[in-house]
């Protein structure tokens, strides 16, 4: 970055700056932990020499907090996928369950927006397609933050909700499904697409209740004809900006499809037919007849359903990551 002419190619320069930020996001926190640990060791020696029990007790509390921070950093260091440090696109689709499923998909959308807010990640709603009565058919979030892809891939799969339906006149219990998919953001240089293989459609961006964001055909949907992969964006008023975002998302999706290991993983999660229904769920959220959220991969349970639906899902993400890296405190 200190070389003359570094900014002559702005696109290349921005890519380098992004790489630097990703590397510093890994290295700097470890340096901070190491520095604080060294300070605590010095203070502990002083406390022992002076037999200061109060200071020793305070240092023990600080050490426990430092240990917790180091443990979280270990998750990042152990993430092995080359795209784990990247930003990502998180896609939510409603599945079996009718209007309840569409409402459940929107509840998940709010959950992940709140999770991103809690972590300090930047998040952008790229696409949102409302359902007829309530909720959404699907939505796409662009999540920007260190290891966004690595953390959120723990959420990839089918999520099941059990509750008394607010859309049923008899207020009967209803089981609904929604799927979550995570696509890492990739660099332009990692994949090339022939423009002749693309079909680009424009349409009016719509909001809840049939209200239009604007009256021009600014929303863009791009289809990669050979694979049938589709990416859409409608959050900008500019058709050009929506097209650019949709193309980036499309390339990320195609890159993902070309990764055979990813395809094998998706088959295990969704089954050969890719159903968003019974048999493929990773987590159950039960609101009736009792309250319980259970991750079916790790066995982790919590009765604090309200907090979880408000975005407090780190315990499930970290438990799954621990199972993948053979870690945790006891690993």
C-alpha positions in Angstrom: 0.0 0.0 0.0 3.0 2.3 0.5 4.2 1.8 -3.1 3.9 4.8 -5.4 0.9 4.4 -7.7 -1.0 2.1 -5.4 -4.2 4.1 -5.9 -3.8 4.3 -9.7 -6.1 1.2 -10.0 -8.9 2.0 -7.5 -10.6 -1.4 -7.8 -7.4 -3.3 -7.1 -6.5 -0.9 -4.3 -9.9 -1.4 -2.6 -9.5 -5.2 -2.9 -6.1 -4.9 -1.1 -7.5 -2.7 1.6 -10.3 -5.3 2.1 -7.7 -8.1 2.4 -5.8 -6.0 4.9 -8.9 -5.4 7.0 -9.6 -9.2 7.0 -6.1 -10.0 8.1 -6.0 -7.3 10.8 -9.4 -8.6 12.1 -7.6 -11.9 12.8 -4.3 -10.7 14.1 -5.1 -7.6 16.1 -7.5 -9.2 18.6 -4.9 -11.9 19.4 -2.3 -9.1 20.0 -4.7 -7.3 22.3 -5.3 -10.5 24.3 -1.6 -11.3 24.6 -0.9 -7.7 25.8 -3.6 -7.8 28.4 -2.5 -11.2 29.6 1.0 -9.9 30.0 -0.3 -7.0 32.1 -2.3 -9.3 34.3 0.8 -11.5 34.9 2.7 -8.4 36.2 -0.2 -7.3 38.4 -0.6 -10.8 39.8 3.1 -10.9 40.8 2.7 -7.5 42.6 -0.5 -8.7 44.3 1.2 -11.9 45.5 4.3 -10.0 46.8 2.0 -7.7 48.8 -0.5 -10.4 49.8 -3.3 -8.3 48.3 -6.2 -10.7 48.2 -8.7 -8.2 46.9 -6.6 -7.4 43.8 -5.9 -11.1 43.3 -9.7 -11.7 43.2 -10.2 -8.9 40.7 -7.5 -10.3 38.5 -9.1 -13.7 38.6 -12.3 -12.2 37.3 -10.5 -10.3 34.5 -8.6 -13.5 33.6 -11.9 -15.4 33.2 -13.2 -12.6 30.9 -9.9 -12.7 28.9 -10.2 -16.5 28.6 -13.7 -16.2 27.2 -12.5 -13.7 24.5 -9.6 -16.0 23.6 -12.0 -18.9 23.2 -14.1 -16.9 20.8 -11.0 -16.0 18.8 -10.2 -19.7 18.6 -13.4 -20.3 16.6 -12.2 -17.8 14.0 -8.7 -19.2 13.9 -10.0 -22.8 13.4 -12.4 -21.9 10.5 -10.9 -23.8 7.7 -12.9 -22.8 4.6 -11.0 -20.2 2.5 -14.1 -18.1 2.4 -15.0 -18.2 6.1 -13.4 -14.7 6.7 -15.6 -13.2 3.9 -18.8 -11.2 3.8 -21.7 -13.3 2.7 -25.3 -13.3 1.4 -27.9 -14.9 3.6 -31.0 -16.2 1.8 -34.3 -17.1 3.6 -37.1 -19.0 1.8 -40.5 -19.9 3.3 -41.3 -23.6 3.0 -44.2 -26.0 3.9 -46.8 -24.3 6.1 -48.6 -21.8 3.9 -49.1 -18.3 5.5 -47.6 -19.5 8.7 -44.4 -20.4 6.9 -44.2 -17.1 5.2 -44.7 -15.4 8.6 -42.0 -17.6 10.0 -39.6 -16.7 7.2 -40.1 -13.0 8.1 -39.5 -13.8 11.8 -36.2 -15.4 10.8 -35.4 -12.3 8.7 -35.8 -10.1 11.8 -33.8 -12.6 13.9 -30.7 -12.3 11.6 -31.1 -8.6 11.3 -31.0 -8.3 15.1 -28.0 -10.8 15.3 -26.1 -8.7 12.8 -26.9 -5.6 14.9 -25.6 -7.2 18.1 -22.3 -8.2 16.4 -21.8 -4.8 14.9 -22.0 -6.2 11.4 -23.2 -4.0 8.5 -26.3 -5.6 6.8 -28.2 -4.6 3.7 -31.6 -6.0 2.6 -30.8 -6.8 -1.0 -34.1 -8.5 -1.9 -37.5 -9.0 -0.2 -40.5 -10.7 -1.8 -43.6 -10.4 0.3 -46.2 -13.2 0.4 -49.8 -12.7 -0.5 -51.4 -12.6 3.0 -48.5 -12.0 5.5 -44.8 -12.6 5.8 -42.3 -13.2 2.9 -41.7 -15.8 0.2 -38.0 -15.1 0.4 -35.4 -12.5 1.3 -31.7 -11.9 0.8 -29.3 -10.1 3.2 -25.8 -8.9 2.4 -23.9 -9.3 5.6 -20.6 -7.5 6.0 -18.2 -8.2 8.8 -15.2 -10.3 9.9 -16.0 -14.0 9.5 -19.6 -13.3 8.6 -19.6 -16.3 6.2 -17.8 -18.6 8.7 -20.3 -17.8 11.5 -23.5 -17.8 9.5 -22.8 -21.1 7.7 -23.8 -22.6 11.0 -27.3 -21.5 10.2 -27.5 -23.2 6.8 -30.5 -25.6 6.7 -34.2 -25.9 7.5 -35.6 -24.2 10.6 -38.9 -25.5 12.0 -41.4 -23.6 14.1 -44.2 -25.0 16.2 -46.8 -22.6 17.6 -50.5 -21.8 17.8 -51.3 -20.3 14.4 -52.3 -16.6 14.5 -53.8 -17.2 11.0 -56.1 -20.0 11.9 -59.6 -19.1 13.1 -59.6 -22.1 15.4 -56.1 -21.2 16.7 -54.8 -24.7 16.2 -51.2 -25.7 16.5 -49.2 -25.3 13.3 -45.8 -26.6 12.1 -44.0 -24.3 9.6 -40.7 -24.5 7.8 -38.2 -22.0 6.3 -34.8 -22.6 4.9 -31.6 -20.5 5.3 -28.8 -20.6 2.8 -25.4 -18.8 3.1 -23.3 -17.8 0.1 -19.8 -16.4 0.7 -19.0 -13.2 -1.1 -16.2 -13.8 -3.6 -13.8 -11.7 -5.6 -14.5 -10.9 -9.2 -11.3 -12.7 -10.3 -12.4 -16.0 -8.8 -15.1 -16.7 -11.4 -15.9 -15.6 -14.9 -19.3 -15.7 -16.5 -20.1 -15.4 -20.2 -22.5 -12.5 -20.6 -24.3 -14.4 -23.4 -25.4 -16.9 -20.8 -27.3 -14.3 -18.8 -31.0 -13.3 -19.1 -31.7 -10.0 -17.4 -35.3 -9.0 -16.4 -36.4 -5.7 -14.9 -39.5 -5.1 -12.9 -41.0 -2.7 -10.4 -39.7 -3.1 -6.9 -42.6 -3.9 -4.6 -43.1 -3.6 -0.8 -45.5 -5.0 1.8 -49.1 -4.4 1.0 -48.4 -4.0 -2.8 -46.9 -0.6 -2.3 -44.2 0.2 -4.9 -40.8 1.6 -3.8 -40.9 3.7 -7.0 -42.8 3.7 -10.3 -39.9 2.7 -12.6 -38.7 -0.8 -13.4 -35.6 -0.4 -11.2 -35.6 -4.0 -9.7 -33.3 -6.5 -11.6 -33.4 -10.2 -11.8 -30.5 -12.0 -13.5 -30.8 -15.7 -14.6 -27.8 -17.8 -15.5 -29.4 -19.8 -18.3 -27.0 -22.9 -18.3 -27.6 -23.5 -14.6 -30.9 -21.8 -13.9 -29.4 -19.9 -11.0 -31.2 -16.7 -10.3 -30.2 -13.5 -8.3 -32.3 -10.5 -7.8 -31.9 -7.0 -6.2 -34.5 -4.3 -5.6 -33.2 -2.2 -2.7 -31.7 0.6 -4.8 -33.7 3.2 -6.8 -31.0 2.9 -9.5 -31.4 0.0 -12.0 -27.7 0.1 -12.6 -26.8 -0.4 -9.0 -29.4 -3.2 -8.6 -27.9 -4.9 -11.6 -24.4 -4.7 -10.2 -25.4 -6.1 -6.9 -27.5 -8.9 -8.5 -24.5 -9.8 -10.7 -22.2 -10.1 -7.7 -24.7 -12.3 -5.9 -25.1 -14.4 -9.0 -21.4 -15.0 -9.3 -21.2 -16.0 -5.7 -24.0 -18.5 -6.1 -22.5 -20.0 -9.2 -19.1 -20.3 -7.5 -20.8 -22.1 -4.7 -22.5 -24.5 -7.1 -19.2 -25.4 -8.8 -17.8 -26.4 -5.4 -18.6 -30.1 -5.3 -18.1 -30.4 -1.6 -20.7 -27.7 -1.1 -23.1 -29.6 -3.2 -22.5 -32.8 -1.2 -23.2 -30.7 2.0 -26.4 -29.4 0.6 -27.6 -32.8 -0.3 -27.1 -34.0 3.2 -29.0 -31.1 4.6 -31.9 -30.8 2.2 -32.0 -34.4 0.7 -31.9 -35.2 -3.0 -35.2 -33.3 -3.6 -34.2 -30.2 -1.7 -37.5 -30.1 0.2 -38.0 -27.4 2.8 -40.0 -29.7 5.1 -39.9 -32.6 7.5 -36.7 -34.6 7.8 -34.1 -32.0 6.9 -34.4 -29.4 9.7 -31.4 -28.3 11.7 -33.2 -26.5 14.5 -36.7 -26.6 16.1 -38.3 -23.5 17.7 -41.3 -24.6 19.8 -43.7 -22.0 21.2 -46.5 -24.4 22.2 -47.3 -26.5 24.2 -44.0 -25.5 25.9 -41.1 -23.2 25.0 -37.9 -24.6 23.7 -35.4 -24.1 21.0 -33.3 -27.2 20.2 -30.4 -27.6 17.7 -30.8 -31.1 16.3 -27.2 -31.3 15.2 -25.5 -30.6 18.6 -28.4 -31.3 21.0 -28.1 -27.9 22.5 -31.4 -26.6 24.0 -32.6 -23.3 25.5 -36.0 -22.3 26.9 -35.2 -18.6 26.4 -37.2 -18.5 23.1 -37.9 -14.7 23.1 -34.2 -13.8 23.4 -33.3 -16.3 20.6 -35.9 -14.9 18.3 -34.5 -11.5 19.1 -31.1 -12.6 17.6 -29.3 -14.2 20.6 -28.1 -17.3 18.7 -24.4 -17.2 19.4 -24.7 -20.2 21.7 -26.0 -22.4 18.8 -23.5 -21.0 16.3 -20.5 -21.6 18.7 -21.7 -25.1 19.7 -22.0 -26.1 16.0 -18.6 -24.6 15.2 -17.1 -26.5 18.2 -18.5 -29.7 16.8 -17.0 -29.0 13.4 -13.5 -28.2 14.7 -13.5 -31.0 17.3 -13.1 -28.3 19.9 -14.8 -26.6 22.8 -13.3 -26.6 26.2 -13.2 -30.3 26.5 -12.0 -30.9 22.9 
